[in-house]
């Protein structure tokens, strides 16, 4: 009988306690990992949206600066349509197009405003997405003396 009382080993309670502690550590690690993956995905989408919007704004600005004296800039606020020389920018089916070429997709709004007293073209573009991934970029293009409306 004495030989069973002095046996060295691990009891079932100790094994269960170790399993519970290891499970808690594993759950903590996995929740941190999943949070990191979600943040990475969200930030990747935000960066992609920002890059797309910056490209569109640069293209619009370049077109305005490239027009000659005979070209005209026409703004149709109702249709959200901008005509610069031979190029037409418009929003249809969440796609911002230049003539028939898609410049950006997943666009929620394309707002145009021309201020004739200051010779300023104000442009605002908003992407679709959740509150965290929705991006908006605004710019004001001041028309130079050679530019016409």
Secondary structure, DSSP 8 states (H G I E B T S, - for coil): -HHHHT-----HHHHHHHHHHHHHHHHHHHHHHHHHHHHHHHHHHHHHHHHHHHHHHHHHHHHHHH--TT--EEEETTTTEEEETTEEEEEETTEEEETTEEEEESEEEEEEEEETTTTEEEEEEEE-S-TTT--EEEEEEE--TT---
